[in-house]
Amino acid sequence: MALVRLLRRSQHLARIGCRSLSSPSPACPPPAPNQPNFPCVDAHAARESRLKARRSKPAPPAIQQDAETGPEPPYARPNPTTYHTYHHPHPLQLSYSTTPLPAFDIAYETWGSLSPSKDNVILLHTGLSASSHAASTPANPAPGWWEKFIGPGKAIDTNQFFVICTNVIGGCYGSSGPSSLEEATGKPWATRFPLVSIFDMVNAQFHLLDHLGINKLYASVGCSMGAMQSLAAGWLHPERVGKIVSISGTARSSPSAVAMRFAQRAVLMADPNWNNGFYYDGLPPHTGMKLARQIATITYRSGPEWDLRFGRQLRSNESPSLPDQSHPSIQRPPALCPDFLIETYLDHQGESFCLKYDANSLIYISKAMDLFDMTLPALQALNIKSNTSPFRKKMHTSSSVPHKTSHSKSHPPPVNPPPYLPALAAGMAPLAHIPTLVLGVQSDILFTVEQQREVADALRMGGNENVSYYELGGVWGHDTFLIDTLNVGGAIRGFLSLS
């Protein structure tokens, strides 16, 4: 009997690993004694086998939208026939390279009608992994990543405004980036592509505006990384930006955000398939991308939301088995693969993303976010051209400017402001005459409300008396800007309507 009990015990331990809510896969084979099986690990090898088989076949059809798994907006790789592409044949000067980018393409989409005087233009800046497809168009009726915010009568009213959204330089959805072909070699740039900055992305966008004959924006609008771009647009071209909207962004990447993005890049670059970035003739680093996306997803939402949405619920028991005979009270033994619903959610988010986005683009763009710093010493060190030098000279003595706070009544200013705040105010002085909306979310752990307060404070210390500052509640964390149509949309609509 002891031998039979031992055998049953070993078979039960093996079955533990078979329980997972990963993508559907063949049933687990009968495990050998004392040999647990872990399909959540085996799934990576299975995906690699599918990719190898696919390489010898014709290109697969366009990626379809995922089934709804929650309040997240849909993401998908756009078809090149559904967006416009502007080719800039001249060199683009870069912040961190003495050698310019010889030429570049920038993918963009538009909504609304351009007024005869071309004075109703809103430039919409994207987050890290978004394409130019912010809303549906006749060429691409699929919902965009900001579908509920753009359109007739919506927060950004296309009856009134002409909206332009681009894929950023360094991206992989139509704009030049590491996966683009280098003209001199006919091969993908890979990691020979030069490092780019947020300012480089914005300069490329303004070359597009020049091509379209647009001299001044009604507003520069952005969320997350897009908020960085929105502020950078005002700094680079203060006379060409009428208003700035900065939602859940920052003017100086915090150490905690840098750490989170470093962890994502580290697991991605540790994937053997990454091959120092030269994987375009082989298999992509899909396992590293999945893990990176899981880390990122943790920073995009909030604990309170997950308490409400998942709690400590376990996934459904797809492979029922007899209770452990040695512990008959345990009706559902735990698994080492995804077991809690929150684990299955992260697993799905990583799985659905890992083949959609170029790994090198994730590395390059996340690094550009880390490098973003609008303090005066950091700006002076950049190899970029701007029209801000008169402002910068004027603000060398900004430390003597009184601290004009922008905090909500329920969130008073800190007793000890950060020591870099005067330098941030000096760096942001070129935005002094641009009305600015700063919007933050109290449950955001990636770009905290403290960072939103710093942006508002630095703007006011730098001489901007027209700063609108709001903090939103809710449980959606950083992704609130994608979800909360009522409050985020209402703040945008009200700010854009101000004369």
C-alpha positions, 0 to 999 in steps of 0.5 A: 500500500505504501508503494501505491500511495507513493505512486499516486502522490508522484502522479498528482505532483506531475499533474499540478504543472498541467494546469494553466490558463495559457493559450490552448495547447495539446493535453499534457502527456502522461507524466513520468513518475517524479517528473512534473510537467509545466505547460506554462514553460513548455508554451514558449518552446511550442511557440518557437516550434510554430514560428520555425514552421511558419518561416517556410510558409507564406506570410500569415494574414494580418493580425486580428484583434484579440477577444475582449479580456477587460477594459483595455483598448484593442491593439493590432499591427496596422496594414500599411495601406491604411495609413499615410507615409511621409518620406523625409529625404534629408538628414535628421539631426539626433540628440545622442549621435554626431551622425544624423539619420540619413532619411526617415519615414513617418507613418500618420493618420488624420481625422477631421477637416483642415481649416482654410487657414490651417489653424485647427490642427491637434498633434496627438502623441502616442504612448510607447507601443501604440501605432498611428491608429488612434481612431477608426478611419474609412481605410481602417474601421477597426477601433483605435487606441483612443477611439472613445476620445476622437470623433464628432462631438467627442473630447477631441471634436473632429467637427472642429479640429483636424487631428494628426497622429503619428507612429514615432521614429524608432517604432515599428508601425510604419515609421523608421526604426530598428526593423526598417531597411537601411538604404545603404545595406538593404538590411534591417538596421537592427541595433545599428539604428542610432539611439533616439530621444523624445526630442528627435521624435518630435522634430521628425513630427514637425518635419511632417507638419512642414510638409503639410504646410502647418505652421502652428498647432492649435494644441499638442496633446499626449498621454504617458510617453505622449505627454513627454512629446507634448512638452518637448514640442512646446520646448522645441517650438514655443511659437508653433504650439498654441496649447499643451495637454500633458496627461499621466506623463512627466518632465523628468523620468523618475528612478522608479520608472527607469528601474521598471523599464530596465527590468523589461529590457533586461529580460528581453535582451537575455532571450537567446533569440535577441542575438544582440538585436540581429534576429530579423533573419531568424526567430524573434525574442518572443519569450523575452517580449512576453516577460517584458510585457508582463512586467510592464502590465504590472505598472500600467494598472493598480492594486485596488483595480485588481482587487475588484477585478480578480481578488484572490480568485483561482482559475477554473479547474480545467483538469479535475483530479481526485483530491490528494489522498494524503491530504483529503481536505485539499480539493484543489491543489495549487499549481506552479503555472498560472493559478490565480486569475491575476496570473492568467491575466498577466499571462494573456497580456504577455502572450497577446503582445509578444509577436505584435511589437518589434523587440528592438523598438521596445528597447529603443523607445523605452530607453528614450523615455528613461533619458527624458529630462527637462531640467536645464543642465540636461537640456543644455547637454543635448545635441539638439537645435531649438529656439529656446536660448533666449528663454534659457538665458533668462531663467538662469536665476530661476531659483529665486522665483517664488514656489507657486504650487499647483496642488489639489486641496486634498494633496498639499505640496510636500514640505521639502520640494525636490532639489531639482525643481528649480532646475526643472523650472529653468528648463521649462521656461520656454513654455511660459506663454503656452496654456497647459493642462496637466492631468494625473491619476492618484492610482498611477504607480508608473507616472505618479501624481507627485510627478504631475505636481512637479510638472505643474509647479515647474511650469508656474515657477518658470513663469507660466500663469496659465496652468490647469492642473487636475488629479483624478481618482479611480482604480485604473492606474496609469491606463486611466487615460485610455479608459476614463472617457468621462473625466479625462475626456471632460478635462480635455474638452473643457481645456481645448474650448478655452479661448 
